Amino acid sequence: METERLLIQLNSFVHRVDNKAEIIQLAAQHGCVLKRIRRSRHWQISGGLDQLRLFSSAITVPWISAKIEQACEPFKPAVTEILERNPDISVMELVQQSGCTVAEARAAIDEHEGF
């Protein structure tokens, strides 16, 4: 089970969103915590990697999704690691897990199978 929690700062959160309460509730539904940093206008969101990714896909505020994806980027596993763990993975599952393109996934699978 994943225990590491990421902490992402959202600068000027209150000034950049229309409905703060709705976003806080959505974050809580996905197991994330969205709270204000002391008495500043900046907020932070924390959660597990999978929780943050689910929240990012559910939210309709593009700059928050981009901020979360940017913070989660270093934690995406390499395509070859995924293929070594699960050689029978489909192209779409590989794209989803690694964040690569369909063409890159197909090329990696061909290379892994020796074509």
N, C-alpha and C positions, 0 to 999 in steps of 0.2 A: 504494500500500500504506500502511496506517495505521501511523504510527510513534509517535504520542503514546500514552503509558502513563498510566493513572490510578492514583492511590495512595489507598486507602481504609482508614481506621483502624477496627479492630474492637475496641472496648473490652471488657475482661474476657473475652476469647475463650475462654481455657482453662476458666474457671469456668462458661461458658454453653453449652458443647458437651459431648456425651458421648464422642465418638470423634475426637480431634484428628487422629490419623494418617490416618484415612479422608478427612477433609476436605482435608488437605494433599495427599494423593494425587489426589483428585478435581480440586483446583485445578491441579496439575501436568499432569494429563491434558488440561485445557482451555487450557494455555499461560499460566496465571497463577502468580504466586509468592506464597505465604503464609508470612510469617515474623514472628518475634517482634521487638518494638521494644526494643532494648537488653536490659535485665534486668527490664523491667516485665511486668505481666500482660496488657498490651495487645499486639495483633498488628496487622499490616497486610497487605492484599492488593493486589497490583499486576498490571496487565495491560492489554492493549488493550481498547478499547470493546467490540468484538464478542466477544472472549474472555471478558470479565467478564459480558456478557449471557448467553452460553452457559453459563458456570459457574453463574450465578444461576438459570437455569431447570433445571439438573441437580441442584442442592443441595436437601436436604430440611430445612434449618434456616431457618425463616421470617425471623428477624431479620437474618441475613446477606443473604438475598435482598433484603429491604427496604432495607438499607443500600446495597447495590450499585445497585439501581434508583434510589434517591434521588441517588446520585452521578452516574449516567448520564443523569438527566433533562435537564440543560441541553444535552446533546449530541443530543437527538432533533430531527431536521429538521422544519421546519414542513410542514404538509400541502400548502400551495400550492407550496412548493419541489419537493416530490416529484412533484406533478402536472405541473409545468413540465418537469421532467427526463424524466418517463415518462408521457405523457398516456394511454396504453393500459393503465395499471395497474388491477388488479382491486380491488374493495372490500376484500377480506380482506388482500391484499398491502399496501394503503395503511394499514390498521389496524395491521398488524404492524410496518411501517417507521416509522410516525409515533407510535404509541401512542395514537391517538385512538379514539373509540368508532365503532361501525358507522354510527350515525346521522350523526355528524359527517363521516365519510368519504363517505357518500352525498351529503350536502349540499354538500360541497366539490367532488365530481365534477360534480354538477348545475350548480353555479356556474361551474366551469371550462369546462363544455360550453355554457354560455349558457342554461340552462333556468331 
